[in-house]
Amino acid sequence: MKVAIGADHGGFELKRELSAVLEDAGHQVLDLGADSVESGDDYPDYARAVGRAVVEGKAERGILVCGSGAGAAIAANKMRGIRAVLAHDTYTAHQMVEHDNANVCCLGARVIGPELAAEIVRVFVDARFSGEERHMRRLAKVAQMEEEGR
């Protein structure tokens, strides 16, 4: 699977570790920055880059890392076609894909450690959308909300 990954200064080190985890598992990683620790960088810039890669089909899934993961999730979800979820446990990591067809996983580098983050990422990329009718129905309602802009 091709996975786009991005992080601001708060998630830079964890992004590097997660990129290695993904590559070791046989995934192709599209690293969209940051390329160094710059305290003045902004998480929306990386959310936009990862979101675009997913929406444009350059990556099947995206991973965003910032200090808490919350800002990255908020920013990514402003993009049409992105379903980003903040995950700090493995249950959320698989259910967000299986039930909600999430395509971006957001993590907080100041909230969880690298081992748990690695397990969450592995679970996220291995999960598949169930396609069950009830989930399709709910996603259609979410898509309608997105179209309406409210």
VOSEKE-230013 format. One record per residue (C-alpha): chain; residue number from 0; x, y, z. Coordinates in steps of 0.5 Angstrom, whole numbers, plus 500, padded with zeros to 3 digits. Example, Ala and Ser with C-alpha at 12.3 -4.5 7.8 and 13.67 -1.06 7.14 Angstrom:
A, 0, 525, 491, 516
A, 1, 527, 498, 514
//
This chain:
A, 0, 500, 500, 500
A, 1, 502, 507, 499
A, 2, 502, 511, 505
A, 3, 503, 519, 505
A, 4, 506, 521, 512
A, 5, 507, 528, 515
A, 6, 508, 532, 521
A, 7, 510, 538, 524
A, 8, 515, 540, 529
A, 9, 511, 536, 535
A, 10, 511, 530, 531
A, 11, 517, 530, 527
A, 12, 521, 525, 531
A, 13, 515, 520, 531
A, 14, 514, 521, 524
A, 15, 521, 518, 522
A, 16, 520, 512, 526
A, 17, 513, 511, 523
A, 18, 516, 511, 516
A, 19, 521, 506, 518
A, 20, 516, 502, 521
A, 21, 511, 502, 515
A, 22, 517, 501, 510
A, 23, 519, 495, 514
A, 24, 512, 492, 513
A, 25, 513, 493, 506
A, 26, 509, 499, 505
A, 27, 511, 505, 500
A, 28, 512, 511, 504
A, 29, 511, 518, 501
A, 30, 514, 523, 506
A, 31, 511, 530, 505
A, 32, 515, 533, 511
A, 33, 517, 536, 515
A, 34, 524, 535, 513
A, 35, 527, 538, 520
A, 36, 525, 541, 526
A, 37, 522, 548, 525
A, 38, 518, 550, 531
A, 39, 515, 556, 527
A, 40, 512, 550, 522
A, 41, 504, 549, 522
A, 42, 500, 543, 522
A, 43, 495, 545, 517
A, 44, 500, 545, 512
A, 45, 502, 538, 513
A, 46, 495, 536, 513
A, 47, 493, 539, 507
A, 48, 499, 536, 503
A, 49, 497, 529, 506
A, 50, 490, 530, 504
A, 51, 492, 532, 497
A, 52, 496, 526, 496
A, 53, 490, 521, 499
A, 54, 485, 525, 495
A, 55, 489, 525, 488
A, 56, 490, 518, 489
A, 57, 498, 519, 490
A, 58, 497, 515, 496
A, 59, 491, 510, 499
A, 60, 492, 512, 506
A, 61, 495, 518, 510
A, 62, 498, 519, 517
A, 63, 499, 525, 520
A, 64, 503, 527, 527
A, 65, 503, 533, 531
A, 66, 503, 534, 538
A, 67, 496, 532, 540
A, 68, 494, 529, 534
A, 69, 488, 534, 535
A, 70, 490, 540, 530
A, 71, 492, 535, 525
A, 72, 485, 532, 525
A, 73, 481, 538, 525
A, 74, 485, 541, 519
A, 75, 485, 534, 515
A, 76, 477, 534, 516
A, 77, 476, 541, 512
A, 78, 478, 537, 506
A, 79, 473, 534, 501
A, 80, 474, 527, 501
A, 81, 478, 526, 507
A, 82, 476, 522, 513
A, 83, 481, 523, 519
A, 84, 481, 520, 525
A, 85, 485, 521, 532
A, 86, 487, 515, 534
A, 87, 491, 513, 541
A, 88, 489, 506, 541
A, 89, 489, 500, 536
A, 90, 481, 499, 537
A, 91, 480, 506, 534
A, 92, 485, 504, 529
A, 93, 482, 499, 526
A, 94, 474, 501, 527
A, 95, 475, 507, 524
A, 96, 477, 504, 517
A, 97, 472, 498, 518
A, 98, 466, 502, 520
A, 99, 468, 509, 517
A, 100, 472, 508, 512
A, 101, 477, 513, 515
A, 102, 483, 514, 510
A, 103, 487, 519, 515
A, 104, 490, 517, 522
A, 105, 492, 522, 526
A, 106, 497, 521, 532
A, 107, 499, 525, 538
A, 108, 507, 525, 539
A, 109, 506, 528, 546
A, 110, 500, 523, 548
A, 111, 503, 516, 546
A, 112, 510, 513, 545
A, 113, 513, 510, 539
A, 114, 511, 503, 540
A, 115, 504, 504, 541
A, 116, 504, 509, 535
A, 117, 507, 503, 531
A, 118, 502, 498, 533
A, 119, 496, 503, 531
A, 120, 499, 505, 524
A, 121, 500, 497, 523
A, 122, 493, 496, 525
A, 123, 491, 502, 521
A, 124, 494, 500, 514
A, 125, 492, 493, 515
A, 126, 484, 494, 516
A, 127, 479, 494, 511
A, 128, 472, 498, 510
A, 129, 467, 492, 511
A, 130, 462, 495, 506
A, 131, 456, 493, 510
A, 132, 450, 497, 509
A, 133, 449, 500, 515
A, 134, 456, 503, 514
A, 135, 455, 505, 507
A, 136, 448, 509, 509
A, 137, 452, 513, 515
A, 138, 457, 515, 510
A, 139, 452, 517, 505
A, 140, 450, 522, 510
A, 141, 457, 524, 512
A, 142, 458, 525, 504
A, 143, 451, 529, 504
A, 144, 453, 534, 510
A, 145, 460, 535, 506
A, 146, 456, 537, 500
A, 147, 452, 542, 504
A, 148, 457, 545, 507
A, 149, 454, 544, 514
//
